[in-house]
Amino acid sequence: MKNQRIFPGIILIGFGAYFLLQQMGVTIFGEFFTWPTLLMIVGIAFLGQGYSAGDSEAILPGVIMTGFGLHFHLVGDVSFWPNNHIGMLMLIISIGFFLRFQKTNSGLFQAFLFLVIAVLQLFYDKITGYFGLLQNGMSIVWKFWPVLFILVGIYFLLKRKK
């Protein structure tokens, strides 16, 4: 981190406000005294570091932590929010890669990869419905699609930088 004052400043303010409101017994925020709120505070600190201090690498963890915290707050309370945790988490990671790509011009392939995974997870039933006639032949492919992830991951680990 280039500028070391933004991240700890936001963390201290956020955690201080969280614990102060909790100790004071403020009931209107009672549903926010959970671990997703703490996750969001740390994520917001990373986003502040990423955008205010020019540390572009902090954008991805900031979006992931803020998004995950927001997802776990909304999943049971908002009717239109999808309950598919894996699909939504993959979508949040994809958004993080897209936002980091805006600043660094790197990670576009990963952003689209996670976007495709998210769409497949979120709309799995509809996608398999479209392939109704091919479902018997496709069942073996759907059974082993995680192997593709493993192979792509190994490729990224072994790929030499140019």
TARAVEN-V713699 format. One record per pair of residues at least 24 apart in sequence whose ideal C-beta (glycine too) atoms are under 7 Angstrom apart, sorted by the first residue. I is the first residue (numbers start at 1). GAP is how many residues later the second one is. If there is no record, write none. Layout:
I/GAP  I/GAP
This chain:
1/48  1/52  1/54  1/57  2/51  2/52  2/53  3/50  6/42  6/43  6/46  6/47  7/38  7/39  7/41  7/42  10/34  10/35  10/38  11/30  11/31  11/34  14/27  14/30  14/31  15/26  36/33  36/36  36/37  37/32  39/26  39/29  39/30  40/26  40/29  40/30  43/26  56/44  56/47  56/48  59/37  59/40  59/41  59/44  60/36  60/37  60/40  63/29  63/32  63/33  63/36  64/28  64/29  64/32  67/25  67/28  68/24  82/40  84/37  84/38  86/35  87/31  87/34  87/35  90/24  90/27  90/28  90/31  91/27  94/24
